[in-house]
């Protein structure tokens, strides 16, 4: 027979009970915000060959051979049609002092590339200057997932530069 004991130490602080309800949208987002992530700006060329970009923090490596990554794009994003149309994109991993760029590319209704140092990379995809790393990718698939689309890309080129990356946790940008 197993005897159940009351937890002690950090486990005693766990509020989890069997059958705990799924949190509402706001609380769920706050809970997910406890996971620290890096911050990147994903860029592509729009349908009119104009530069398009947005700030993301949902990004991950999928495979080393072949080199594959994924990132998540909100289906309601104004940039969704451009990213779903373009066969190429770049993931620009921001440096800790590039918070202003992260904020600019997160805003709606602004010229996101205004005042930002960038140049066209392979396939014309915008590459931001001063980042800690850039991954050039060929989109291999897009998978709808809830209110987002998961975009997969094969890395066709990559650069790394000195510096510490910008992080995001608890709704705040932080140096990692």
Residue, then its C-alpha position, 0 to 999 in steps of 0.5 A: x500500500x502506498x502512503x500519500x504524504x503532503x509535499x514539502x519544499x518547492x513542491x508544496x507551492x505547486x497549486x496544481x490539482x487534478x482536473x485544474x481547468x484550462x486557463x482563459x486566454x489572458x492567463x494562458x498568455x501570461x503563463x506562457x510568458x514565463x518561458x524566456x525566448x529570444x527575439x528575432x525579426x523575420x523578413x521577406x519580400x512582399x508581393x510588390x517586391x517591397x520589404x516586409x517584416x515582423x517581430x517574433x519570439x516563437x522560433x525553433x530549430x527542427x533539424x540539423x541535417x538538413x538544417x531546418x527551422x520553424x517559426x509561428x505567424x499569426x493568421x490574422x497578421x497583415x504580413x501573413x499573405x506576403x510570408x505565405x506567398x514568398x518562397x524565401x525569408x530571413x530570421x534576423x536574431x536581434x542583439x540586446x541593444x536592438x530593442x527599438x527594432x523589436x518594438x518597431x517591427x511589432x507595431x501595426x500601421x507603421x513603416x517598419x523599415x523606416x530608419x532601419x539599416x538593412x540590405x537585400x540578401x539572396x533572393x532579395x530578402x531583407x537582411x538587418x544590420x547589427x544582429x547577432x545572427x541571420x538565417x537565410x531560409x527557403x520556405x518548405x511548408x506551412x501548417x495551420x495550427x490554431x490561430x497561427x501558421x507554422x512556417x518551416x524553412x530550410x536554412x540556405x545560409x547563416x551568419x553569426x556575429x559577436x554580441x549578446x542576444x535580446x530576450x523576452x520574458x514576462x512581457x519585457x525585453x531583457x538581455x540574455 
